[in-house]
Amino acid sequence: MKCPACQKPPMKFGQFALANGPVKLRCQECNADLKGDTVVKASYYLTLLIAMLFSIQLLGFQQQGQLSWLEMVSGIILFVTVTLILKGALTWYFGSYIRDWDAK
């Protein structure tokens, strides 16, 4: 993933994978305002949806007595962490950014 203005990564992979909503960002190299393409947006919103559905499912298991609170919280943390890293990796390699003013 490269900034269309300076052709350098707009941020480090770790920052990108754990960013809260990397749909819009500012390149750390050239300060260009960037907007994610369809792949970036779709992966971000799909990740949120999957994480919420998984959390609801775990809560249902816990309420039925099949999971303790510790198991439920551990499962949510593990799932969200793995999902964010996978989302970050797939988006990093297949997604791209365009200048925000190009998208208008």
QUIRACOR-V469801 format. One line per field, one symbol per residue. ss: DSSP state (H for helix, E for strand, L for the rest). burial: 1 if it has 16 or more other ideal C-beta (glycine too) atoms within 10 Angstrom, else 0. Layout:
ss: ???
burial: ???
//
This chain:
ss: LLLLLLLLLLLLHHHHHHLLLLLEEELLLLLLEEEELHHHHHHHHHHHHHHHHHHHHHHHHHHLLLLLHHHHHHHHHHHHHHHHHHHHHHHHHHLLEEEHHHLL
burial: 10101000111000011000010010100001011110011011001000100000010001000010000100100011001100110011001111000000
//
